[in-house]
Amino acid sequence: MAKPTHKTFAEHLVAQDPPLTEQQYREHRMQLEKALTNASRREFRVRMTVLVLWSLYLILVMVVPALAIGFAKGGQNKFLSAYPLVMYLLLIVTLVETVSYFVRFLPARLRAGSALNRNTLLDLDRRFTELSNRIDQATKENRPEQKP
């Protein structure tokens, strides 16, 4: 006989719990939907920040040096001396923000959506079991008793 995995053992324990009432399920689902909405909002905000930072960095890398060199013809320009420092700082901030997006915010939104989907599937299972029990009860009530 195969040894049960942790997942099946956990599912077995959850199956022993009494089913949630409709009100409890609605409250739990509202909490999951709120968590998904918040995670999606934060993820969207950080994604837009990352896109703006990368766009700004690319603009500064490609456009500004050509303009600065055109204006600087001959003399030393203060902007040209600070340009590498600004570019390195912007690159560091952009990279940190990009990593935080992929490590923290995107997985959080995916986890929230996955939890909501799992909850929906568990509720479908609960409803199916409830309907099955109702059908069994109705057939037992309508069936004439057999005498031996």
Sequence and secondary structure as in RCSB ss.txt:
>XXXX:A:sequence
MAKPTHKTFAEHLVAQDPPLTEQQYREHRMQLEKALTNASRREFRVRMTVLVLWSLYLILVMVVPALAIGFAKGG
QNKFLSAYPLVMYLLLIVTLVETVSYFVRFLPARLRAGSALNRNTLLDLDRRFTELSNRIDQATKENRPEQKP
>XXXX:A:secstr
     HHHHHHHHHHHS    HHHHHHHHHHHHHHHHHHHHHHHHHHHHHHHHHHHHHHHHHTHHHHHHHHHTTS
  HHHHHHHHHHHHHHHHHHHHHHHIIIIIHHHHHHHHHHHHHHHHHHHHHHHHHHHHHHHHHHHHHS     
